[in-house]
Amino acid sequence: MMKLAFFFLKICAKLPYRVRYGIAVILGWLAYYLVTPRRKVGETNLRLCFPEKDETWRCHLLKQHFRHMALMILDYGICWYGSDQQLKNAVRYQDKHYLDDALNNGEKVILLYPHFTCLEMGVGALNQDVPFISIYSHQKNKELDEQLLRGRQRFNNTFLIGRTESLRTIIKQIKISDAPFLYLPDQDFGAKDSVFAPFFGVPTATITGLSRIAKLTQASVIPMIPKRQPDGSIIMQFYPKWLDFPSQDLLADATRMNQFIEQRIREVPEQYYWLHKRFKTRPEGEPSVY
């Protein structure tokens, strides 16, 4: 089954964007109505994050999101099987000098990279020019796991650390390497090492790793956000490095991170990953929202 799926992605990588978009419309529509558990997660997340919007608006947004999720899956075909130039041509940089200047100054860098739907294409293109240190979660399906690993290491320019490894392993690798650390902290990893920081006004279990790693490595935090454009191209936008970070207050730092991510989400809400149970861990005494 996996081999058939990989073959389908390889074929899709050769198709023009308008055709891939048409396929994504169909796949997104089917997934919206057939993958009920994930749709319900998305509905709950949007209801919590956009209570001021009506049900019609949230429903329309979620349908758009399923379309972008389908595009994200089709993007794997280009990331895995497309030519180097095809991948590079799909992504344009905006304000990349923020990253270049920090690296040229010899700074350690943490790239804050939240879960937007074209994240694979964004880092796939950037990895041709910039090495990464990154965390990898092994997949249960062996074939998928092997293919994802090949894709992530396509340019022999990424040092992967298993999610089960200790913080010490991450710190050590950042200290001995000139490569930026690619960090995606905006998911629910449970209460351990987390604080409840507001995210769209909802107390949300937020891991404090960004503060801890930045402090232990003296690294600059530079956010980058990939945004898909109407023509299918992707703009990877870089932001100035954060000043006065980390502070002495883990909750304040987590709140700052969540607020930044929230601001970016409001710019392209359909492109954020809404199907994850972001609010699964609740403060003591609060019932589950899912």
N, C-alpha and C positions, 0 to 999 in steps of 0.2 A: 504493500500500500504506500509506504514511504517513497519507494523508488518511482512509483507512478506520480506522486505529488511532486517529486524533484524534477521529473521529466516535464511535467506541466509548467513548472516555474522556469525551466530552461527555455521552453518554447515562448513563454510570455516575455522573456527578456529580449527577444528578437522583434517584438511587436512595437509599433509606434504608440506613444502615450495615449492617444485618443481611443485606441482599441483596448489597451489595458484599463483605461478608465471605464469603458463600457463593460468590461468583464467585472470590474470592481463594483459597479452599480448593481449588477445582477447578484454577485456573491454577497455584497453587503445587505441587499434586500432579503435574500434567503436567510442569512445569518440572523438578521434582526427578528425574523418570525420563527426561526427554528431553534436557535440557541437561547432558549427561554431563561435559563438560570443567569447567564451573563447579561441579558437584556434587563432583567430585574435588578441586578447589581448596578447597572448604569442608570436605571431610573431612580434608584435610591440615592446614588451619588449626586445626580443632578438636582434632585428635590432638596437635598441638604445644602448644596452649594449655591443654588439659584432659587431660593424660596420666593423671591420677588417676581419671578417669571411664571407665566401660566402653563398649564399642562400641554397645551398645543405647542408652545415654543420649545419646551423641553423634549417633547416627542420628536419634533422636527430636527432638533440638534442631535439627538441620539441616533436617528436614522442617518444623518450626515456622518456621524462618528463611525458607525458600522461600515460606511463606504470608505472612510479613511483607513480603517483597520484592514479592510480588504486590499486597499492599495499598499499598505505596509507589508502584507504577506506577499503580494506580487513583487514588491521591491527586492525581496530576498533573491529572486531570480537574477536581477541585475547585480546585486552584491556578490552572489556566488558564481554566476556564469557569464555575466556581461564582460565586455572588454574593460581594461583599465581606463581607457579614454571615455568610454560610455558612462562609466560611473563618475569620473571627474567632471564630465560635461553636465551632469544632472544637478550639480551642486555649485552654487555661487556663494562666495564669502562676503560678509559685510562687517567691517571694522575688525578684521582679523589682526590688525596691528596691535590690538591689546594683548593678544597671546604672543605674537612675535616679539614685541618689545620686552615682555617679561622673560621670555626664554633667552633673548639676546643679552639681557642683563644678568643671566645666570641664576634666575629665581627658580625655586621649586614652584610648581603650579598644580593646583587642583582644578580640573574643569568640571564645574557644576552643570550636569546634563540631565534635566528632568525627562520624564517619560512622555515625549510627544511622538506622534505616530510615524514620523519619517526619521526616527533616530538612527536606524541602521544605515540608511543611505547617507546621512550626514557624516557619521563617523567613518563609514566605508571610504568615502571620498577623501576625508581629511587624513585618514591613516596612511594614504599614499605619500603624504608629505611630512606628517608629524607622528612620531612613535607614541604609543600609549602604554600605561600600566592600567589594567582593568580587572574587575572582579567578574568571575563567571560562575553561574549556577548550572550544575550538570542536569541534563534532562533524563527523565525516566526511560524514554525510548532511545535505544542505543544508536540506531541509524540517524535519528534526528540530532542526537548529541554529537556524534562524530561529524556530521555535516555542519552544524553550527560552529564547532571548534575549527574546522577547516576554513569556514567563512571568516571567522574572527581573526584568524592568523594568515589570511590570504597573502598579505604583503610582508610577512615575516617581520612585522614591525610592532607587535603587541606582546607584552608580557602579561599573561593571564594568571590571576590568583583565585583559587577556589573559594567560594563563599564560606566554606567551613573553616578556612584558615584563620589564624588569629590576627588581631590588629597589629601585633608585633611584626608579622610577616609583611603587611602592607607598609608599615613605617620603614622597615629595613629596606625594602625595594625602592621606595621613593627617595630615601637618603643616598643610595648608591647609584641612582640613575638620573639622567637629565630629562627623562620622558615625563610629560604631564600625567597625572593620575586622573583617569576618567571616572567620575563618581555620580551614581544615580541613586540618591537617598530618599526619593519621594514615594516610598511604598511602606506598607505596614509590616514591620518586622517584629511586632510584639512589644510588650512593655519593657523588656530588658534593654538597658542602655538607651531608653527613649524618655522623652518628656512630652507632656500634653500641651502642644502649642497650637494656637488658632490657625485654622486653614479654612478660608471662606466662613469665618466666624464659628467654626465647629472645633472643639477641643480634639486634637488629632495626635495619635501616638507618632512622634517624630524622632527618628534616630539622631543622636548627637554626634555621630561620627565626623561630620564636616568640621565642627569646632575642634574635636579632639585631634584629628589628623593634622589639621592646619597648625594647631599649637605645637604638636610634637615634631613637625617637620619644618616649621617656619615657612610654610607654603602660602603663596598668594591664591586667592579664590577668584577664578575668572569664569563667569557663567557663559554658556552658549546654548542657543535655542534654534532648532531647525524648523522652518515653516514652509509648507508646500504652497506654491503659487498656483493661480488658475491654469497656467499653461503646463503644469506638472513639474516644473523645475522646483528646486529647493534652495532657499536662502538660509545659510547658516550664519546667524547673527551672533557676534561676540559682544560682550559687555565689559565695561571697565572693571578692573580688579577691585574687590571690596576693601575699603579702608576701615581701619579700626576693627578688624576681624581676625581672630576670634576675640570676644570680650571675656570677662570673668564670669559671665552669666550664660549658662547653657540654654536656659529657656529663652532668653532674649535673642541668642544666636539662632535658635531653631525657629523662632517667630520671624526673624528677619528673612531667613531662607524661605519659609512658607509664604510670606507676603510677596517676595520677589516672584516665586513660581505662580502665585495666584494672579499677579499683574500680567504675566506673560500669557496665562491661560485665557484671561479675559480678551486678549487680542485675537486669539484664534481658538475659541472654546471647543470647536468640533475636532480639533487635532490633538487634544490631550487624551491620555489613556484613562477612560472612565470605567473600564470593565474590571478593574482591580478593586478588591474590598479595602479601600483606603481607610475606612472608619471601623474596621473590624474590632480592633482593640479599644475598649471603652474605659473611661475612668471607673474606679471601683464603685459599684452600686448602680451604674447605668446599664440599662438593658441593651441587647444587641439591636442594631439598626437594620440588619439583613434578615 
